[in-house]
Amino acid sequence: MTGKPEPTFWEQLSAAARAVGKWIEEHQDEIRAWGIWGAVSTACRKARLYAPLHREAWFEIVEAVHADDGADPPDYEGIIIAAYQPGGVGFRGAARRARRGYVTARPQARGR
């Protein structure tokens, strides 16, 4: 025996809470990213659209979804299309991605 008394329940609970707080503080960026992904994923699922990964476009989608007044469901389709249409923050990235996909899929389409 070490001679130290066993920590009380409240001391153990307090230590666990400090450990959880420290973990949350150390992983704030990952938690924020998970929240962004969740909001964009929900918007895409409800709009039945795909939103390619693009930091600014995803931020815009999340901001628009959360800015909704809550009276009616957000126009998920309109929000996503606005982010990726010509002039939208994600347009160039989506166009680049589409071109890359077209170039890589093209030889396969010819049967090569």
C-alpha positions as a printed Julia matrix, in Angstrom:
112×3 Matrix{Float64}:
   0.0    0.0     0.0
   1.13   3.49   -0.76
  -0.59   5.05    2.17
  -2.63   7.34   -0.11
  -6.36   7.28    0.46
  -8.56   6.06   -2.4
  -9.9    9.06   -4.39
 -13.51   9.8    -3.67
 -16.17   9.46   -6.33
 -16.24  13.24   -6.79
 -12.48  13.43   -7.17
 -12.6   10.69   -9.79
 -15.46  12.42  -11.57
 -13.57  15.72  -11.49
 -10.44  14.09  -12.91
 -12.47  12.47  -15.69
 -14.12  15.8   -16.53
 -10.7   17.49  -16.73
  -9.45  14.72  -19.04
 -12.51  15.11  -21.3
 -12.07  18.9   -21.34
  -8.42  18.54  -22.27
  -9.26  16.07  -25.06
 -11.93  18.41  -26.46
  -9.5   21.34  -26.37
  -6.82  19.32  -28.18
  -9.25  18.11  -30.87
 -11.25  21.28  -31.59
 -10.33  21.33  -35.28
 -11.38  17.72  -35.79
 -14.65  18.27  -33.93
 -15.38  21.38  -36.01
 -14.58  19.49  -39.24
 -16.89  16.67  -38.2
 -19.69  19.18  -37.61
 -19.13  20.8   -41.0
 -19.09  17.41  -42.71
 -22.31  16.45  -40.92
 -24.14  19.62  -41.99
 -22.99  19.33  -45.62
 -23.77  15.62  -45.69
 -27.3   16.27  -44.41
 -27.82  19.05  -46.98
 -26.6   16.78  -49.8
 -28.78  13.89  -48.7
 -31.89  16.06  -48.47
 -31.16  17.76  -51.81
 -30.12  14.48  -53.41
 -27.0   16.23  -54.72
 -23.25  15.78  -54.36
 -21.04  18.59  -53.05
 -17.36  17.98  -53.83
 -14.96  18.77  -51.04
 -14.18  22.47  -51.24
 -13.43  24.35  -48.05
 -15.06  27.68  -48.92
 -18.09  26.07  -50.57
 -18.68  23.83  -47.57
 -18.4   26.81  -45.21
 -20.92  28.67  -47.38
 -23.31  25.7   -47.32
 -23.09  25.38  -43.53
 -23.56  29.12  -43.04
 -26.6   29.19  -45.34
 -28.19  26.15  -43.69
 -27.71  27.62  -40.2
 -28.81  31.11  -41.26
 -32.25  29.78  -42.14
 -35.06  31.27  -40.07
 -36.43  27.84  -39.13
 -39.97  28.51  -40.35
 -39.55  26.36  -43.43
 -36.87  23.77  -44.13
 -33.82  25.25  -45.84
 -33.65  25.11  -49.64
 -30.81  22.59  -49.6
 -30.8   22.21  -53.37
 -30.61  25.96  -53.95
 -27.87  26.36  -51.34
 -25.66  23.68  -52.87
 -26.25  24.8   -56.45
 -25.44  28.4   -55.5
 -22.1   27.3   -54.04
 -21.03  25.36  -57.16
 -22.67  27.24  -60.05
 -20.56  29.53  -62.29
 -19.52  32.41  -60.07
 -20.01  30.35  -56.89
 -17.08  29.81  -54.54
 -16.8   26.11  -55.39
 -17.26  26.32  -59.17
 -13.61  26.17  -60.2
 -12.89  23.2   -57.93
 -15.96  21.31  -59.14
 -15.07  22.04  -62.77
 -11.5   20.85  -62.21
 -12.76  17.7   -60.55
 -15.22  17.03  -63.37
 -12.5   17.48  -66.0
 -10.2   15.1   -64.15
 -12.96  12.54  -63.86
 -13.79  12.88  -67.54
 -10.16  12.49  -68.59
  -9.59   9.4   -66.42
 -12.9    7.77  -67.41
 -12.54   8.44  -71.13
 -10.13   5.6   -72.06
 -12.26   3.13  -70.11
 -15.33   4.21  -72.05
 -13.56   3.25  -75.29
 -12.95  -0.23  -73.96
  -9.21   0.14  -73.29
